[in-house]
Amino acid sequence: MEHIPDYVRHAGVRAWVADLAARCTPAAIHWCDGSQDEYDALCGQMVASGTFIRLNPDLRPNSFLARSDPGDVARVEDRTFICSLNPSDAGPTNNWVAPREMKTTLHRVFSGAMAGRTMYVVPFSMGPIGSPLSVIGIEVTDSPYVVVNMRIMTRMGRAVYDVLGDDGEYIPCVHSVGAPLAPGQADAPWPCNASEKYIVHFPEERSIWSYGSGYGGNALLGKKCFALRIASVLARDNGWLAEHMLILGVTDPAGETSYVAAAFPSACGKTNFAMLVPPAAFDGWRITTVGDDIAWIKPGDDGRPYAINPEAGYFGVAPGTSAATNPNAIATIRANTIFTNVALTPDGDVWWEGLGPAPEQALDWRGQPWTPGCGRKAAHPNARFTAPAAQNPVIDPDWEHPRGVPIQAFIFGGRRSTVVPLVYQAFNWTYGVYLAATMGSETTAAAAGALGEVRRDPMAMLPFCGYHVGDYFNHWLNFGRRLQNPPRIFGVNWFRTDAQGRFLWPGFGENMRVLQWIVERARGRAVSVEGPLGWVPRYEDLDWRGLESLDATDFGQLMSIDRDVWMKEILSHDELFLRIYDRLPKEMLSIRELIISSLWRSPKHWELAPERH
């Protein structure tokens, strides 16, 4: 094996990489140090190979565009596996294959998989390097695209080995694009394997193997694979939470900051909420971002839960992101950003649907000429940007504090045109776990033939939980029991519509009005009244300055609860519960009965009663 740097002292790492090299037969091995020089050299290498296009340095300094293979544009859920020893530990919501059988497959496909390519050894820390809440990983990959993205998305480089030392623990991650090169064979701009893909997790071994894809969560193994699927198992076994959640700070005019974590399924405004800009009337209020996608939450010595963002960058969806919807995201991606599958404008900048006025012409995400009237999307719907979190103008000053930030509230919300009110607070922790476990979101893709169909996505973790989801619910219940003062749990719904299908709530920055009430409730200050599902604000409990057009009647429509509709909603919860019944915590059935009882004793159409004076 080629020379190993002296700072790699861990004998286990050395032996593991040697074994992989013998199996994968790369042409060379590069031990990544995470330096700027290394990053620049790899980006330059990819410009030369056609993988990257260097963007106009005056418009997008040190930024690049990549175009993936059209067959490699998103996570592949049907090729994602949890290979636990016992199939029941994976549960019915995960794809399971016996570990021995999967290893036979992996040994076959990885044999010679890196021929003609460089094997990169990428050391990274999920979370601030050295934090007691962080975990180290090492990804071996044959993709320079993965290396440069991992440098943005994680704390990557030589300093990780200093923490790892001679015998520290790490999560081994193996990745190949699955496209070996024969001597003299020309490489593709975006190498991948069109016929075979495997994204595999071994929870007992704490290891990850990925083959065939070079894109996103399939290849950047620190993200969904490590930070959620494997980390959720670590969290279960060690008494913490690994969640698909944003973390934000809310600072009031007096300077007091409260932190909340929030979970939203896709297409529900998660990144926009993480970087929310308060309305002009909220002078003195400030929102800061700790994380936009993943939270690791561990109990502190003071009985409160503390959270870190294990990532160091944003791998955000580009379409729909604009100065109007998320000005802080636009500021974040001004430089040092990798764009994937967006359009290229004639002046060397990028564009996507929703960014602003369309250019008269461009090259679309496949590199084909595009004009506004051509009938095609310029950017792929899952087009991405990878940008350093430190460039976010509202990054929280404590976002890298090794202790984490104290969480005072959890927020859960899906896209529901009816049924769910704008905001409500669960009566207690167990009610809150039920709220989160039954969270659903309506599908928005009419082409799929199921427009408006509700997809259950417990805690927004259905594709990411690395073990049986019934055990996951029980772990949530136990986590709250061990806290002296557990965070309050809230449900929100920004997407309720009227009879004509128009949104009743303006959303975006106006969500600050709801967030303010949530924070004040978590602080024990805001007023509420009891509703059938939980505690709710009255119209006068929210700050309406600057939005006086939304009156008490409109607010009543946003908060109303129809008994018959909710009875059907609760019956639909059984579709999930019956799938996981063997491990479903019995508290879920008890809360279900209590909610039914509350609804049964409520008016057929429950609304906030007008105040009497």
C-alpha positions as CSV (number, residue, x, y, z in Angstrom):
1,M,0.0,0.0,0.0
2,E,1.1,3.5,-0.7
3,H,2.7,5.7,2.0
4,I,0.5,6.3,5.0
5,P,0.9,9.7,6.7
6,D,2.6,9.6,10.1
7,Y,-0.4,11.3,11.7
8,V,-2.6,8.3,10.9
9,R,-1.6,6.4,14.0
10,H,-4.7,4.2,14.3
11,A,-3.6,0.6,13.5
12,G,-7.2,-0.5,12.9
13,V,-7.7,2.3,10.3
14,R,-4.5,1.4,8.5
15,A,-5.4,-2.3,8.3
16,W,-9.0,-1.6,7.2
17,V,-7.8,0.7,4.3
18,A,-5.2,-1.9,3.3
19,D,-7.9,-4.6,3.2
20,L,-10.2,-2.4,1.1
21,A,-7.4,-1.5,-1.3
22,A,-6.7,-5.2,-1.9
23,R,-10.4,-5.8,-2.6
24,C,-11.2,-2.7,-4.7
25,T,-7.8,-2.5,-6.5
26,P,-7.6,1.3,-7.0
27,A,-4.8,2.8,-9.1
28,A,-3.8,5.1,-6.3
29,I,-4.6,5.9,-2.7
30,H,-4.9,9.5,-1.4
31,W,-5.2,10.2,2.4
32,C,-7.2,13.4,2.6
33,D,-6.0,16.1,4.9
34,G,-8.9,18.5,4.4
35,S,-6.7,21.5,3.4
36,Q,-7.8,24.3,1.1
37,D,-5.0,23.3,-1.3
38,E,-6.4,19.8,-1.5
39,Y,-9.9,21.1,-2.1
40,D,-8.7,23.5,-4.9
41,A,-6.7,20.7,-6.6
42,L,-9.6,18.3,-6.6
43,C,-12.0,20.9,-8.0
44,G,-9.5,21.8,-10.7
45,Q,-9.1,18.1,-11.5
46,M,-12.9,17.8,-11.9
47,V,-13.0,20.9,-14.1
48,A,-10.4,19.2,-16.3
49,S,-12.4,15.9,-16.4
50,G,-15.7,17.6,-17.2
51,T,-17.4,16.8,-13.9
52,F,-17.3,20.4,-12.8
53,I,-17.9,23.7,-14.6
54,R,-16.2,26.7,-13.0
55,L,-18.8,29.5,-12.5
56,N,-18.1,33.1,-13.2
57,P,-15.7,34.1,-10.4
58,D,-17.2,37.7,-10.4
59,L,-20.7,36.4,-9.9
60,R,-20.0,33.2,-7.9
61,P,-16.5,33.2,-6.5
62,N,-14.9,29.8,-6.0
63,S,-18.1,28.0,-7.1
64,F,-18.9,25.1,-9.4
65,L,-21.7,23.4,-11.3
66,A,-22.0,19.6,-11.6
67,R,-24.4,17.7,-13.8
68,S,-25.2,14.2,-12.6
69,D,-26.2,11.3,-14.8
70,P,-29.9,11.5,-15.5
71,G,-30.3,8.1,-13.7
72,D,-28.6,9.3,-10.6
73,V,-30.5,12.3,-9.3
74,A,-31.8,11.4,-5.8
75,R,-31.8,9.0,-2.9
76,V,-32.8,5.5,-3.9
77,E,-35.1,4.3,-1.1
78,D,-35.8,1.0,-2.7
79,R,-32.1,0.2,-2.8
80,T,-31.5,1.3,0.8
81,F,-31.2,-1.6,3.3
82,I,-31.0,-2.1,7.1
83,C,-29.1,-5.4,7.5
84,S,-29.7,-6.2,11.2
85,L,-29.1,-9.7,12.4
86,N,-32.8,-10.1,13.2
87,P,-35.3,-9.0,10.5
88,S,-37.7,-7.8,13.1
89,D,-35.2,-5.3,14.4
90,A,-35.3,-3.5,11.1
91,G,-39.1,-3.5,11.2
92,P,-41.6,-3.4,8.4
93,T,-40.8,0.2,7.3
94,N,-37.2,-0.7,6.2
95,N,-35.8,-3.0,3.5
96,W,-34.1,-5.9,5.1
97,V,-31.6,-8.5,3.8
98,A,-29.7,-10.9,6.0
99,P,-26.2,-9.5,6.7
100,R,-24.4,-12.6,5.4
101,E,-26.3,-12.6,2.2
102,M,-25.7,-8.8,1.7
103,K,-22.0,-9.2,2.4
104,T,-21.7,-11.8,-0.3
105,T,-23.3,-9.3,-2.7
106,L,-21.1,-6.5,-1.6
107,H,-17.9,-8.5,-1.8
108,R,-18.8,-9.3,-5.4
109,V,-19.6,-5.8,-6.5
110,F,-16.7,-4.2,-4.7
111,S,-14.2,-6.6,-6.1
112,G,-12.1,-4.5,-8.4
113,A,-14.7,-1.7,-8.2
114,M,-12.1,1.1,-8.0
115,A,-9.8,-0.1,-10.8
116,G,-8.3,2.8,-12.7
117,R,-9.5,5.3,-10.0
118,T,-8.0,6.9,-6.9
119,M,-9.2,5.7,-3.5
120,Y,-9.7,8.7,-1.2
121,V,-9.6,8.2,2.6
122,V,-11.8,10.9,4.1
123,P,-11.7,11.4,7.9
124,F,-14.6,13.4,9.3
125,S,-16.3,14.4,12.5
126,M,-20.1,14.6,12.8
127,G,-20.3,17.5,15.1
128,P,-17.6,19.9,16.3
129,I,-14.2,18.1,16.5
130,G,-13.6,16.9,20.1
131,S,-17.2,17.6,21.3
132,P,-18.6,14.9,23.6
133,L,-21.7,14.9,21.5
134,S,-19.7,14.2,18.2
135,V,-18.8,10.9,16.5
136,I,-16.0,10.3,14.1
137,G,-16.3,8.5,10.7
138,I,-14.0,7.6,7.9
139,E,-15.3,7.4,4.4
140,V,-13.3,5.5,1.7
141,T,-14.5,6.6,-1.8
142,D,-13.4,6.7,-5.4
143,S,-15.3,9.9,-6.1
144,P,-13.6,13.3,-5.9
145,Y,-17.1,14.9,-6.0
146,V,-17.8,13.1,-2.7
147,V,-14.5,14.3,-1.2
148,V,-15.1,18.0,-1.9
149,N,-18.8,17.8,-0.8
150,M,-17.8,16.0,2.4
151,R,-15.3,18.8,3.2
152,I,-18.2,21.3,3.1
153,M,-20.7,19.1,4.8
154,T,-18.6,17.8,7.7
155,R,-15.6,18.7,9.8
156,M,-13.1,16.9,7.6
157,G,-9.4,16.6,7.7
158,R,-6.2,15.8,9.6
159,A,-7.4,17.1,13.0
160,V,-9.9,14.2,13.1
161,Y,-7.0,11.8,13.4
162,D,-5.7,13.7,16.4
163,V,-9.0,13.0,18.3
164,L,-9.1,9.4,17.0
165,G,-5.6,8.7,18.3
166,D,-4.2,5.2,18.4
167,D,-7.4,3.3,19.2
168,G,-10.4,5.6,19.1
169,E,-13.8,4.5,17.8
170,Y,-15.1,5.4,14.4
171,I,-17.8,4.5,11.9
172,P,-16.4,2.9,8.8
173,C,-18.0,4.1,5.6
174,V,-17.2,2.5,2.2
175,H,-18.4,4.1,-1.1
176,S,-17.8,3.4,-4.8
177,V,-19.5,4.8,-7.9
178,G,-19.3,1.2,-9.2
179,A,-17.6,2.2,-12.5
180,P,-14.1,0.7,-12.7
181,L,-11.9,1.8,-15.6
182,A,-10.0,-0.5,-17.9
183,P,-6.5,0.7,-19.0
184,G,-7.0,3.5,-21.6
185,Q,-10.8,3.7,-21.0
186,A,-12.2,7.2,-21.1
187,D,-14.0,8.2,-17.9
188,A,-17.6,9.6,-17.8
189,P,-18.1,13.2,-16.5
190,W,-20.4,11.6,-13.9
191,P,-19.5,8.0,-13.3
192,C,-22.1,5.7,-11.7
193,N,-23.6,2.2,-12.1
194,A,-26.8,2.2,-14.1
195,S,-27.8,-1.3,-13.2
196,E,-26.8,-2.0,-9.6
197,K,-27.1,0.3,-6.5
198,Y,-26.8,-0.6,-2.9
199,I,-27.0,1.7,0.2
200,V,-26.4,-0.7,3.1
201,H,-26.3,-0.2,6.8
202,F,-25.1,-2.9,9.3
203,P,-26.5,-1.5,12.6
204,E,-24.8,-4.1,14.9
205,E,-21.4,-3.5,13.2
206,R,-22.0,0.3,12.9
207,S,-20.8,0.3,9.3
208,I,-22.1,1.7,6.0
209,W,-21.5,0.4,2.4
210,S,-22.7,2.3,-0.6
211,Y,-22.3,1.2,-4.3
212,G,-23.4,2.5,-7.6
213,S,-24.5,6.1,-7.0
214,G,-22.5,9.2,-6.8
215,Y,-25.3,11.5,-5.6
216,G,-26.3,13.1,-2.4
217,G,-27.5,10.9,0.5
218,N,-26.4,7.8,-1.4
219,A,-22.8,8.9,-1.6
220,L,-22.2,11.5,1.1
221,L,-22.3,8.9,3.8
222,G,-22.0,11.3,6.7
223,K,-25.5,12.7,6.0
224,K,-28.6,10.4,6.1
225,C,-26.7,7.1,6.3
226,F,-24.5,8.0,9.3
227,A,-26.1,11.0,10.9
228,L,-29.6,9.4,11.0
229,R,-29.8,5.7,10.2
230,I,-26.6,4.5,12.1
231,A,-26.8,7.4,14.6
232,S,-30.4,6.5,15.5
233,V,-29.1,3.1,16.6
234,L,-26.3,4.7,18.6
235,A,-28.8,7.1,20.1
236,R,-31.2,4.3,21.1
237,D,-28.4,2.3,22.7
238,N,-26.9,5.3,24.6
239,G,-30.0,7.3,25.6
240,W,-30.0,10.2,23.2
241,L,-31.8,11.2,20.0
242,A,-30.6,11.5,16.3
243,E,-33.4,13.3,14.5
244,H,-34.3,14.7,11.1
245,M,-34.7,18.2,12.6
246,L,-33.7,21.8,12.2
247,I,-32.5,23.8,15.2
248,L,-33.0,27.5,15.5
249,G,-32.6,30.1,18.2
250,V,-35.2,32.8,19.0
251,T,-33.9,35.9,20.6
252,D,-36.4,38.5,22.0
253,P,-35.8,42.2,22.3
254,A,-34.5,41.8,25.9
255,G,-31.7,39.5,24.6
256,E,-33.1,36.2,25.9
257,T,-32.6,33.3,23.5
258,S,-34.6,30.1,23.4
259,Y,-33.8,27.1,21.1
260,V,-36.3,24.9,19.4
261,A,-35.9,21.8,17.2
262,A,-38.5,21.2,14.4
263,A,-39.2,18.2,12.1
264,F,-41.0,18.6,8.8
265,P,-41.3,16.1,5.9
266,S,-40.1,17.2,2.5
267,A,-41.8,20.1,0.7
268,C,-42.9,21.7,4.0
269,G,-40.6,24.6,4.3
270,K,-38.0,23.2,6.6
271,T,-34.9,25.2,5.4
272,N,-37.0,28.4,5.1
273,F,-38.1,28.0,8.7
274,A,-34.6,27.3,9.9
275,M,-33.5,30.7,8.4
276,L,-36.7,32.6,9.0
277,V,-36.7,36.4,8.7
278,P,-39.2,37.9,11.2
279,P,-41.8,40.4,9.9
280,A,-40.8,44.1,10.0
281,A,-43.1,44.7,12.9
282,F,-41.1,42.3,15.1
283,D,-38.4,44.8,15.6
284,G,-35.8,43.5,18.1
285,W,-36.7,39.8,17.5
286,R,-34.0,37.7,15.8
287,I,-33.8,34.2,14.5
288,T,-30.5,32.4,14.3
289,T,-29.7,29.0,12.6
290,V,-28.0,26.2,14.4
291,G,-28.9,23.6,11.8
292,D,-31.3,23.1,8.9
293,D,-31.6,19.3,8.6
294,I,-30.3,17.1,11.4
295,A,-30.1,17.3,15.2
296,W,-28.3,15.1,17.8
297,I,-29.9,15.7,21.2
298,K,-28.4,14.4,24.4
299,P,-29.4,14.9,28.1
300,G,-27.2,17.4,29.9
301,D,-26.1,17.3,33.5
302,D,-28.7,19.9,34.4
303,G,-31.6,17.7,33.3
304,R,-32.1,19.6,30.0
305,P,-31.6,18.2,26.5
306,Y,-28.8,19.8,24.5
307,A,-28.5,19.6,20.7
308,I,-25.8,19.9,18.1
309,N,-26.0,20.1,14.4
310,P,-23.7,17.2,13.3
311,E,-23.2,18.8,9.9
312,A,-21.0,21.7,8.9
313,G,-22.8,22.7,5.6
314,Y,-26.1,22.7,3.8
315,F,-27.1,20.3,1.1
316,G,-30.2,22.2,0.2
317,V,-32.8,21.9,-2.5
318,A,-32.3,24.8,-5.0
319,P,-35.7,25.0,-6.8
320,G,-38.0,27.4,-5.0
321,T,-35.2,29.0,-3.0
322,S,-35.2,32.8,-3.7
323,A,-34.6,36.1,-2.1
324,A,-38.3,36.2,-1.3
325,T,-38.7,32.7,0.2
326,N,-35.2,32.5,1.9
327,P,-32.9,35.5,1.7
328,N,-30.5,34.0,4.1
329,A,-30.0,30.9,2.0
330,I,-29.4,33.1,-1.0
331,A,-26.7,35.0,0.9
332,T,-25.2,31.7,2.1
333,I,-24.7,30.4,-1.4
334,R,-23.1,33.6,-2.8
335,A,-19.6,31.9,-2.9
336,N,-17.7,28.7,-2.2
337,T,-20.7,26.6,-3.3
338,I,-21.1,23.5,-5.3
339,F,-24.3,23.4,-7.4
340,T,-25.7,20.2,-8.8
341,N,-28.3,19.8,-11.6
342,V,-29.2,23.5,-11.9
343,A,-29.2,25.6,-15.1
344,L,-26.2,27.5,-16.4
345,T,-26.8,31.0,-17.7
346,P,-24.8,32.6,-20.6
347,D,-22.9,34.8,-18.1
348,G,-21.6,31.8,-16.1
349,D,-24.1,32.0,-13.2
350,V,-26.8,29.5,-12.1
351,W,-30.6,29.6,-12.3
352,W,-33.5,27.5,-11.2
353,E,-37.3,27.7,-11.1
354,G,-38.3,30.0,-8.4
355,L,-35.0,31.9,-8.2
356,G,-36.3,35.0,-10.0
357,P,-37.0,36.1,-13.6
358,A,-36.0,33.4,-16.1
359,P,-33.1,34.1,-18.4
360,E,-33.8,34.4,-22.1
361,Q,-31.7,31.3,-22.7
362,A,-29.6,28.9,-20.7
363,L,-28.2,25.3,-20.6
364,D,-30.5,23.1,-18.6
365,W,-29.4,20.5,-16.0
366,R,-28.6,18.0,-18.7
367,G,-26.5,20.6,-20.6
368,Q,-29.1,21.1,-23.4
369,P,-30.2,24.5,-24.7
370,W,-33.2,25.8,-22.8
371,T,-35.6,28.7,-23.2
372,P,-38.6,29.7,-21.0
373,G,-41.1,28.4,-23.5
374,C,-39.5,25.1,-24.3
375,G,-41.7,23.0,-22.1
376,R,-38.9,21.6,-19.9
377,K,-37.6,22.4,-16.4
378,A,-34.3,24.2,-16.5
379,A,-33.2,22.6,-13.1
380,H,-34.0,19.2,-11.9
381,P,-36.7,19.3,-9.1
382,N,-34.1,17.8,-6.7
383,A,-31.2,20.1,-7.8
384,R,-29.0,21.0,-4.9
385,F,-26.5,23.4,-3.5
386,T,-23.7,22.5,-1.1
387,A,-22.5,25.5,1.0
388,P,-20.7,26.1,4.2
389,A,-23.0,26.7,7.2
390,A,-20.5,29.4,8.4
391,Q,-21.5,31.6,5.5
392,N,-25.1,31.8,6.7
393,P,-25.5,35.5,7.8
394,V,-27.8,34.4,10.7
395,I,-25.7,31.4,11.9
396,D,-26.1,31.1,15.7
397,P,-23.0,32.2,17.7
398,D,-23.2,28.9,19.6
399,W,-23.8,26.6,16.6
400,E,-20.4,24.9,17.2
401,H,-20.4,25.0,21.0
402,P,-19.2,21.5,22.1
403,R,-21.9,21.4,24.7
404,G,-24.7,22.1,22.2
405,V,-27.7,24.4,22.8
406,P,-30.5,23.7,25.3
407,I,-33.8,22.7,23.6
408,Q,-37.0,24.1,25.1
409,A,-39.5,23.0,22.5
410,F,-40.1,20.4,19.7
411,I,-42.2,21.4,16.7
412,F,-43.7,18.9,14.2
413,G,-45.6,19.8,11.1
414,G,-46.7,18.3,7.8
415,R,-48.5,19.6,4.7
416,R,-52.3,19.3,5.4
417,S,-54.9,21.2,3.5
418,T,-57.6,20.3,6.1
419,V,-57.8,18.5,9.5
420,V,-54.8,19.9,11.4
421,P,-55.0,23.4,13.0
422,L,-52.4,26.1,12.6
423,V,-50.8,25.4,15.9
424,Y,-51.5,23.4,19.1
425,Q,-49.5,22.3,22.1
426,A,-49.6,18.7,23.3
427,F,-51.0,18.2,26.7
428,N,-47.9,16.4,27.9
429,W,-44.8,14.5,26.6
430,T,-46.8,11.3,25.8
431,Y,-49.5,13.2,23.9
432,G,-46.6,14.9,22.1
433,V,-45.0,11.7,21.1
434,Y,-48.4,10.5,19.7
435,L,-48.7,13.8,17.8
436,A,-45.2,13.3,16.2
437,A,-45.7,9.6,15.6
438,T,-48.8,10.1,13.6
439,M,-47.6,13.1,11.6
440,G,-48.6,13.0,8.0
441,S,-48.2,15.0,4.9
442,E,-50.1,15.2,1.7
443,T,-48.4,14.2,-1.5
444,T,-47.9,17.0,-4.0
445,A,-46.9,15.1,-7.2
446,A,-50.0,14.9,-9.4
447,A,-48.1,12.7,-11.8
448,A,-47.9,10.0,-9.2
449,G,-51.7,9.7,-9.3
450,A,-52.1,10.3,-5.6
451,L,-52.4,14.1,-5.3
452,G,-53.5,14.9,-1.7
453,E,-53.0,11.4,-0.4
454,V,-51.7,11.5,3.2
455,R,-48.3,9.7,3.7
456,R,-47.5,9.0,7.4
457,D,-44.0,10.1,8.2
458,P,-43.4,9.7,12.0
459,M,-41.2,12.4,13.3
460,A,-40.2,13.0,9.6
461,M,-38.0,9.9,10.1
462,L,-39.7,7.1,8.2
463,P,-37.0,6.8,5.6
464,F,-34.2,7.4,8.1
465,C,-34.8,5.4,11.2
466,G,-32.2,2.6,11.4
467,Y,-34.4,0.2,13.4
468,H,-38.0,-0.8,14.1
469,V,-40.1,2.3,14.3
470,G,-42.2,0.9,17.1
471,D,-39.0,0.6,19.2
472,Y,-38.2,4.2,18.1
473,F,-41.5,5.4,19.5
474,N,-40.8,3.7,22.8
475,H,-37.3,5.3,22.8
476,W,-38.9,8.7,22.5
477,L,-41.2,8.0,25.4
478,N,-38.3,6.8,27.6
479,F,-36.2,9.9,26.6
480,G,-38.8,12.3,27.9
481,R,-39.2,10.2,31.1
482,R,-35.6,10.7,32.0
483,L,-35.7,14.5,31.7
484,Q,-36.6,16.6,34.8
485,N,-38.3,19.2,32.6
486,P,-38.8,17.8,29.1
487,P,-39.3,20.3,26.2
488,R,-42.9,21.2,25.3
489,I,-44.1,19.6,22.0
490,F,-46.2,21.5,19.4
491,G,-47.9,20.7,16.1
492,V,-48.1,23.2,13.3
493,N,-49.7,23.3,9.9
494,W,-48.8,26.2,7.5
495,F,-50.8,24.7,4.6
496,R,-54.4,24.8,5.5
497,T,-56.7,25.9,2.6
498,D,-60.2,27.3,2.1
499,A,-62.9,25.8,0.0
500,Q,-61.3,27.3,-3.1
501,G,-58.0,25.8,-2.4
502,R,-56.3,29.1,-1.3
503,F,-53.9,29.0,1.5
504,L,-55.4,30.5,4.7
505,W,-52.0,31.3,6.2
506,P,-49.3,33.4,4.5
507,G,-46.4,31.3,5.8
508,F,-42.7,32.2,5.4
509,G,-41.7,35.0,7.7
510,E,-45.2,35.3,9.1
511,N,-44.6,31.9,10.8
512,M,-42.7,34.1,13.4
513,R,-46.1,34.9,14.9
514,V,-46.7,31.3,15.7
515,L,-43.1,30.7,16.7
516,Q,-43.3,33.6,19.2
517,W,-46.3,32.0,20.9
518,I,-44.5,28.6,21.0
519,V,-41.4,30.1,22.6
520,E,-43.4,32.0,25.2
521,R,-45.4,28.9,26.0
522,A,-42.1,27.0,26.5
523,R,-41.0,29.7,28.8
524,G,-44.3,29.4,30.8
525,R,-45.6,32.9,29.9
526,A,-48.1,32.8,27.0
527,V,-51.8,32.3,27.5
528,S,-53.7,29.4,26.0
529,V,-57.1,27.7,26.1
530,E,-57.8,24.0,26.1
531,G,-58.9,22.4,22.8
532,P,-59.8,18.8,21.9
533,L,-56.2,18.1,20.8
534,G,-54.2,20.3,23.1
535,W,-53.6,23.8,24.3
536,V,-54.2,26.5,21.6
537,P,-53.8,30.3,21.4
538,R,-56.6,32.7,21.2
539,Y,-56.6,35.3,18.5
540,E,-55.4,38.0,20.9
541,D,-52.5,35.7,22.1
542,L,-50.7,36.3,18.8
543,D,-49.0,39.5,17.6
544,W,-50.8,40.7,14.5
545,R,-48.9,43.9,13.9
546,G,-48.4,44.2,10.2
547,L,-50.9,41.4,9.4
548,E,-54.1,43.1,10.5
549,S,-55.8,41.8,7.4
550,L,-56.0,38.4,9.0
551,D,-58.9,38.8,11.4
552,A,-60.3,36.7,14.2
553,T,-62.7,35.0,11.8
554,D,-59.8,33.9,9.6
555,F,-57.9,32.7,12.6
556,G,-60.9,30.8,13.8
557,Q,-61.0,29.0,10.4
558,L,-57.3,28.1,10.8
559,M,-57.8,26.7,14.2
560,S,-61.2,24.9,13.8
561,I,-61.5,21.2,14.4
562,D,-64.1,19.0,12.7
563,R,-65.0,16.0,14.8
564,D,-66.0,13.7,11.9
565,V,-62.9,14.6,9.9
566,W,-60.7,13.9,12.9
567,M,-62.4,10.6,13.6
568,K,-61.4,9.5,10.0
569,E,-57.9,10.9,10.7
570,I,-57.5,8.7,13.8
571,L,-58.8,5.7,11.9
572,S,-56.0,6.3,9.4
573,H,-53.4,6.2,12.2
574,D,-54.2,2.5,12.5
575,E,-52.7,1.8,9.1
576,L,-49.3,2.6,10.6
577,F,-50.1,1.1,14.0
578,L,-51.2,-2.2,12.7
579,R,-48.0,-2.6,10.7
580,I,-45.9,-2.2,13.8
581,Y,-48.3,-3.6,16.3
582,D,-45.9,-6.2,17.8
583,R,-43.7,-3.4,19.1
584,L,-46.1,-0.5,19.3
585,P,-46.0,1.1,22.8
586,K,-49.3,0.7,24.5
587,E,-49.3,4.3,25.4
588,M,-50.0,5.1,21.7
589,L,-53.3,3.2,22.0
590,S,-54.2,4.8,25.3
591,I,-53.6,8.3,23.9
592,R,-55.6,7.4,20.8
593,E,-58.6,6.5,23.0
594,L,-58.2,9.7,25.0
595,I,-58.2,11.8,21.9
596,I,-61.3,10.0,20.6
597,S,-63.0,10.6,23.9
598,S,-62.1,14.3,23.8
599,L,-63.4,14.6,20.2
600,W,-66.6,12.7,21.0
601,R,-67.4,15.1,23.8
602,S,-66.6,18.2,21.7
603,P,-69.0,20.0,19.3
604,K,-69.2,18.6,15.9
605,H,-67.3,21.7,14.6
606,W,-65.1,23.0,17.4
607,E,-64.0,26.7,17.2
608,L,-62.4,29.1,19.5
609,A,-65.1,30.8,21.6
610,P,-65.2,34.6,21.5
611,E,-64.1,36.2,24.8
612,R,-66.7,37.6,27.1
613,H,-66.0,40.9,28.8
